[in-house]
């Protein structure tokens, strides 16, 4: 079984995540204007962006050799599971808008693809074939 599915899933997720997250570094002021109040703790805002970008890079690493990095795939699922359910709860409480709910649901869908990639990727075998 070849890990083509996992390669594609993690490559697309990593590229997509970078395209979405890198511009956030330049949007602090706009976010404060479009969705008041202004950001009052920029360390959390920029910290979140930085950690998220780091994870996109992990996804790209996984995409290069899914069999080798298969043990990271469940951890990648946790990264996706952390955001989506929180956005659902926050939306139900009226604390985030529909756009953020959509972003959370998209993250959960990507997490489901990560689970499928994990299940479809064979375990690495050791040098002696075990």
WOJO-V769560 format. One record per backbone hydrogen bond with DSSP energy under -1.0 kcal/mol. CO is the residue of the C=O (numbers start at 1). NH is the residue of the N-H. E is the energy in kcal/mol with one decimal. If there is no record, write none. Layout:
co:CO nh:NH e:E
co:CO nh:NH e:E
This chain:
co:3 nh:7 e:-2.6
co:4 nh:8 e:-2.5
co:5 nh:9 e:-2.8
co:6 nh:10 e:-2.6
co:7 nh:11 e:-2.2
co:8 nh:12 e:-2.8
co:9 nh:13 e:-2.4
co:10 nh:14 e:-2.3
co:11 nh:15 e:-2.5
co:12 nh:16 e:-2.9
co:13 nh:17 e:-2.6
co:14 nh:18 e:-2.1
co:15 nh:19 e:-2.5
co:16 nh:20 e:-1.9
co:17 nh:21 e:-2.9
co:18 nh:22 e:-2.1
co:21 nh:24 e:-1.3
co:22 nh:25 e:-1.5
co:23 nh:26 e:-2.0
co:24 nh:27 e:-1.8
co:27 nh:31 e:-2.9
co:28 nh:32 e:-1.9
co:29 nh:33 e:-1.6
co:30 nh:34 e:-3.3
co:31 nh:35 e:-2.5
co:41 nh:44 e:-1.3
co:41 nh:45 e:-1.6
co:42 nh:46 e:-3.1
co:43 nh:47 e:-1.6
co:44 nh:48 e:-2.7
co:45 nh:49 e:-2.0
co:46 nh:50 e:-2.6
co:47 nh:51 e:-2.6
co:48 nh:52 e:-2.4
co:49 nh:53 e:-2.6
co:50 nh:54 e:-2.2
co:51 nh:55 e:-2.0
co:52 nh:56 e:-1.7
co:53 nh:57 e:-1.8
co:54 nh:58 e:-1.7
co:55 nh:59 e:-2.4
co:56 nh:60 e:-1.8
co:57 nh:61 e:-2.1
co:58 nh:62 e:-2.8
co:59 nh:63 e:-2.2
co:65 nh:69 e:-2.3
co:69 nh:72 e:-1.9
co:70 nh:73 e:-1.6
co:72 nh:76 e:-2.2
co:73 nh:77 e:-1.8
co:74 nh:78 e:-1.7
co:75 nh:79 e:-1.9
co:76 nh:80 e:-1.7
co:77 nh:81 e:-2.7
co:78 nh:82 e:-1.6
co:80 nh:84 e:-1.4
co:83 nh:87 e:-2.1
co:84 nh:88 e:-1.9
co:85 nh:89 e:-2.3
co:86 nh:90 e:-2.7
co:87 nh:91 e:-2.3
co:88 nh:92 e:-2.4
co:89 nh:93 e:-1.6
co:90 nh:95 e:-3.1
co:91 nh:94 e:-1.6
co:97 nh:101 e:-1.8
co:98 nh:102 e:-2.6
co:99 nh:103 e:-2.1
co:100 nh:104 e:-2.3
co:101 nh:105 e:-2.5
co:102 nh:106 e:-2.6
co:103 nh:107 e:-2.1
co:104 nh:108 e:-1.9
co:105 nh:109 e:-2.2
co:106 nh:110 e:-2.5
co:107 nh:111 e:-2.2
co:108 nh:112 e:-1.8
co:109 nh:113 e:-2.0
co:110 nh:114 e:-2.2
co:111 nh:115 e:-2.1
co:112 nh:116 e:-2.3
co:113 nh:117 e:-2.6
co:114 nh:118 e:-2.4
co:115 nh:119 e:-2.5
co:116 nh:120 e:-2.0
co:117 nh:121 e:-1.0
co:126 nh:129 e:-2.0
